[in-house]
Amino acid sequence: NGRVITADEYFKRVRHNGVRGCKWDGEEMMAVLNELGKDPLRHAERRFVSLINEDHGEMAGAAPGIFIGIQLIHPGERVPNHRHNSVAIYHTLQGTGFTTVEGERYPYKKGDTIVCPAWAYHEHEATGTEDTIMYVCQDMPEMAAKRTLFFEEPEGVENLRHMVQGTSKSWSATRDPDKE
């Protein structure tokens, strides 16, 4: 599978198509989140929708290298402590609760933004009377394309995995359905 090519061939190969602007419908996002909200959280999974611009191919994201997700957490629910080597920026659109990053507890409410550094343990807990809805941006598409994306979800080395070779029961994309 190794090959020697000229610089001209190389630059033609790595050239990407143009990227168009993109819009996602808020009502559609909420309809999908509400449907996901009917099921309980399992392990360290989260209920979220991913906003994908199909122009990006393998760099699947809202923009090249950028993931945007909208996450739903019901009152009283907790997303267990976990970590990933992508940076995560959480912006609260609705709800109240706490995000704990490396043991420091940050309260959140509508309009607040919390940054979680790469490979930092973090968890979310919705404590109010309404659902928490968080907007999250991460740099994971670029890491996934480079095959350098790692997760530990939930906390525990037995749940450490690489997105190329998923081994954990805790995330649906890497879970082996024959071992459930």
KOLZADO-972584 format. One record per residue (C-alpha): z, x, y; residue in three letters; residue number from 1. Coordinates in pm, whole numbers, plus 50000, padded with zeros to 5 digits. Layout:
+-------+-------+-------+------+-----+
:    zz :    xx :    yy : code : pos :
+-------+-------+-------+------+-----+
:     Z :     X :     Y :  Ala : NUM :
...
+-------+-------+-------+------+-----+
end
This chain:
+-------+-------+-------+------+-----+
:    zz :    xx :    yy : code : pos :
+-------+-------+-------+------+-----+
: 50000 : 50000 : 50000 :  Asn :   1 :
: 49996 : 50307 : 50228 :  Gly :   2 :
: 49696 : 50353 : 50450 :  Arg :   3 :
: 49571 : 50600 : 50714 :  Val :   4 :
: 49397 : 50440 : 51011 :  Ile :   5 :
: 49270 : 50557 : 51348 :  Thr :   6 :
: 49449 : 50487 : 51675 :  Ala :   7 :
: 49173 : 50239 : 51767 :  Asp :   8 :
: 49228 : 50047 : 51443 :  Glu :   9 :
: 49604 : 50057 : 51492 :  Tyr :  10 :
: 49598 : 49914 : 51844 :  Phe :  11 :
: 49361 : 49637 : 51737 :  Lys :  12 :
: 49602 : 49551 : 51455 :  Arg :  13 :
: 49917 : 49535 : 51669 :  Val :  14 :
: 49756 : 49346 : 51956 :  Arg :  15 :
: 49895 : 48994 : 51978 :  His :  16 :
: 49737 : 48674 : 52094 :  Asn :  17 :
: 49840 : 48528 : 52425 :  Gly :  18 :
: 50145 : 48306 : 52438 :  Val :  19 :
: 50126 : 47958 : 52585 :  Arg :  20 :
: 50408 : 47778 : 52757 :  Gly :  21 :
: 50594 : 47532 : 52541 :  Cys :  22 :
: 50812 : 47222 : 52584 :  Lys :  23 :
: 51049 : 47055 : 52340 :  Trp :  24 :
: 51147 : 46690 : 52375 :  Asp :  25 :
: 51521 : 46636 : 52425 :  Gly :  26 :
: 51517 : 46296 : 52254 :  Glu :  27 :
: 51353 : 46446 : 51946 :  Glu :  28 :
: 51611 : 46727 : 51938 :  Met :  29 :
: 51898 : 46478 : 51959 :  Met :  30 :
: 51747 : 46254 : 51691 :  Ala :  31 :
: 51729 : 46548 : 51448 :  Val :  32 :
: 52081 : 46665 : 51542 :  Leu :  33 :
: 52218 : 46312 : 51494 :  Asn :  34 :
: 52059 : 46298 : 51149 :  Glu :  35 :
: 52208 : 46639 : 51062 :  Leu :  36 :
: 52541 : 46516 : 51197 :  Gly :  37 :
: 52567 : 46264 : 50913 :  Lys :  38 :
: 52634 : 46546 : 50664 :  Asp :  39 :
: 52952 : 46756 : 50649 :  Pro :  40 :
: 52947 : 47125 : 50737 :  Leu :  41 :
: 52928 : 47345 : 50426 :  Arg :  42 :
: 53063 : 47699 : 50410 :  His :  43 :
: 52966 : 47873 : 50737 :  Ala :  44 :
: 52660 : 47665 : 50798 :  Glu :  45 :
: 52595 : 47501 : 51129 :  Arg :  46 :
: 52405 : 47195 : 51232 :  Arg :  47 :
: 52133 : 47315 : 51463 :  Phe :  48 :
: 51772 : 47268 : 51548 :  Val :  49 :
: 51550 : 47567 : 51621 :  Ser :  50 :
: 51302 : 47558 : 51906 :  Leu :  51 :
: 50988 : 47729 : 51781 :  Ile :  52 :
: 50669 : 47809 : 51971 :  Asn :  53 :
: 50406 : 47831 : 51697 :  Glu :  54 :
: 50210 : 48092 : 51898 :  Asp :  55 :
: 50456 : 48360 : 51783 :  His :  56 :
: 50384 : 48382 : 51411 :  Gly :  57 :
: 50629 : 48615 : 51238 :  Glu :  58 :
: 50832 : 48649 : 51558 :  Met :  59 :
: 50928 : 48282 : 51511 :  Ala :  60 :
: 51117 : 48179 : 51817 :  Gly :  61 :
: 51093 : 48004 : 52150 :  Ala :  62 :
: 50947 : 48322 : 52302 :  Ala :  63 :
: 50855 : 48652 : 52135 :  Pro :  64 :
: 51181 : 48798 : 52007 :  Gly :  65 :
: 51400 : 48513 : 52141 :  Ile :  66 :
: 51560 : 48239 : 51930 :  Phe :  67 :
: 51686 : 47919 : 52090 :  Ile :  68 :
: 51889 : 47671 : 51893 :  Gly :  69 :
: 52078 : 47356 : 51980 :  Ile :  70 :
: 52401 : 47328 : 51779 :  Gln :  71 :
: 52615 : 47021 : 51704 :  Leu :  72 :
: 52987 : 47035 : 51615 :  Ile :  73 :
: 53183 : 46712 : 51567 :  His :  74 :
: 53533 : 46677 : 51717 :  Pro :  75 :
: 53789 : 46840 : 51488 :  Gly :  76 :
: 53531 : 47058 : 51311 :  Glu :  77 :
: 53540 : 47435 : 51299 :  Arg :  78 :
: 53254 : 47674 : 51230 :  Val :  79 :
: 53437 : 47950 : 51038 :  Pro :  80 :
: 53460 : 48312 : 51150 :  Asn :  81 :
: 53131 : 48491 : 51089 :  His :  82 :
: 52916 : 48763 : 51241 :  Arg :  83 :
: 52555 : 48877 : 51270 :  His :  84 :
: 52394 : 49180 : 51425 :  Asn :  85 :
: 52207 : 48969 : 51679 :  Ser :  86 :
: 52362 : 48900 : 52019 :  Val :  87 :
: 52440 : 48530 : 52074 :  Ala :  88 :
: 52471 : 48354 : 52409 :  Ile :  89 :
: 52629 : 48009 : 52385 :  Tyr :  90 :
: 52597 : 47757 : 52668 :  His :  91 :
: 52792 : 47432 : 52634 :  Thr :  92 :
: 52588 : 47124 : 52717 :  Leu :  93 :
: 52856 : 46877 : 52606 :  Gln :  94 :
: 53205 : 46874 : 52461 :  Gly :  95 :
: 53517 : 47086 : 52471 :  Thr :  96 :
: 53678 : 47332 : 52237 :  Gly :  97 :
: 53726 : 47700 : 52172 :  Phe :  98 :
: 53505 : 47991 : 52075 :  Thr :  99 :
: 53699 : 48287 : 51942 :  Thr : 100 :
: 53528 : 48627 : 51967 :  Val : 101 :
: 53697 : 48921 : 51793 :  Glu : 102 :
: 54032 : 48741 : 51813 :  Gly : 103 :
: 54009 : 48644 : 52181 :  Glu : 104 :
: 54008 : 48266 : 52224 :  Arg : 105 :
: 53783 : 48129 : 52500 :  Tyr : 106 :
: 53810 : 47760 : 52588 :  Pro : 107 :
: 53477 : 47593 : 52660 :  Tyr : 108 :
: 53368 : 47279 : 52842 :  Lys : 109 :
: 53036 : 47143 : 52969 :  Lys : 110 :
: 52859 : 47410 : 53174 :  Gly : 111 :
: 53044 : 47713 : 53030 :  Asp : 112 :
: 52863 : 48012 : 52880 :  Thr : 113 :
: 53011 : 48257 : 52627 :  Ile : 114 :
: 52846 : 48578 : 52509 :  Val : 115 :
: 52912 : 48709 : 52161 :  Cys : 116 :
: 52815 : 49076 : 52115 :  Pro : 117 :
: 52625 : 49191 : 51810 :  Ala : 118 :
: 52836 : 49223 : 51492 :  Trp : 119 :
: 53141 : 49062 : 51657 :  Ala : 120 :
: 53333 : 48808 : 51450 :  Tyr : 121 :
: 53328 : 48466 : 51613 :  His : 122 :
: 53403 : 48103 : 51537 :  Glu : 123 :
: 53373 : 47770 : 51716 :  His : 124 :
: 53611 : 47475 : 51715 :  Glu : 125 :
: 53540 : 47138 : 51877 :  Ala : 126 :
: 53863 : 46986 : 52003 :  Thr : 127 :
: 53761 : 46706 : 52237 :  Gly : 128 :
: 53673 : 46343 : 52178 :  Thr : 129 :
: 53296 : 46390 : 52195 :  Glu : 130 :
: 53056 : 46606 : 51998 :  Asp : 131 :
: 53009 : 46963 : 52115 :  Thr : 132 :
: 52647 : 47047 : 52180 :  Ile : 133 :
: 52574 : 47414 : 52242 :  Met : 134 :
: 52255 : 47584 : 52346 :  Tyr : 135 :
: 52234 : 47926 : 52181 :  Val : 136 :
: 51995 : 48215 : 52251 :  Cys : 137 :
: 51971 : 48514 : 52019 :  Gln : 138 :
: 51751 : 48817 : 51973 :  Asp : 139 :
: 51719 : 48755 : 51599 :  Met : 140 :
: 51340 : 48697 : 51566 :  Pro : 141 :
: 51271 : 49057 : 51663 :  Glu : 142 :
: 51533 : 49185 : 51419 :  Met : 143 :
: 51399 : 48959 : 51143 :  Ala : 144 :
: 51044 : 49085 : 51202 :  Ala : 145 :
: 51171 : 49445 : 51181 :  Lys : 146 :
: 51370 : 49353 : 50864 :  Arg : 147 :
: 51697 : 49459 : 51031 :  Thr : 148 :
: 51875 : 49120 : 51055 :  Leu : 149 :
: 52214 : 49101 : 50880 :  Phe : 150 :
: 52471 : 48821 : 50851 :  Phe : 151 :
: 52823 : 48790 : 50718 :  Glu : 152 :
: 52881 : 48416 : 50699 :  Glu : 153 :
: 53160 : 48321 : 50650 :  Pro : 154 :
: 53383 : 48625 : 50699 :  Glu : 155 :
: 53411 : 48831 : 50381 :  Gly : 156 :
: 53204 : 49119 : 50248 :  Val : 157 :
: 53097 : 48903 : 49954 :  Glu : 158 :
: 52899 : 48699 : 50210 :  Asn : 159 :
: 52724 : 48996 : 50371 :  Leu : 160 :
: 52348 : 48972 : 50336 :  Arg : 161 :
: 52017 : 49087 : 50465 :  His : 162 :
: 51763 : 48819 : 50556 :  Met : 163 :
: 51496 : 48987 : 50342 :  Val : 164 :
: 51719 : 48971 : 50035 :  Gln : 165 :
: 51957 : 48682 : 50090 :  Gly : 166 :
: 52244 : 48675 : 49843 :  Thr : 167 :
: 52508 : 48447 : 49992 :  Ser : 168 :
: 52578 : 48088 : 49899 :  Lys : 169 :
: 52673 : 48015 : 50259 :  Ser : 170 :
: 52340 : 47983 : 50437 :  Trp : 171 :
: 52069 : 47748 : 50317 :  Ser : 172 :
: 51779 : 47987 : 50386 :  Ala : 173 :
: 51928 : 48254 : 50160 :  Thr : 174 :
: 52106 : 48038 : 49904 :  Arg : 175 :
: 51977 : 48046 : 49547 :  Asp : 176 :
: 51953 : 47677 : 49443 :  Pro : 177 :
: 51976 : 47775 : 49074 :  Asp : 178 :
: 52322 : 47924 : 49128 :  Lys : 179 :
: 52486 : 47625 : 49301 :  Glu : 180 :
+-------+-------+-------+------+-----+
end
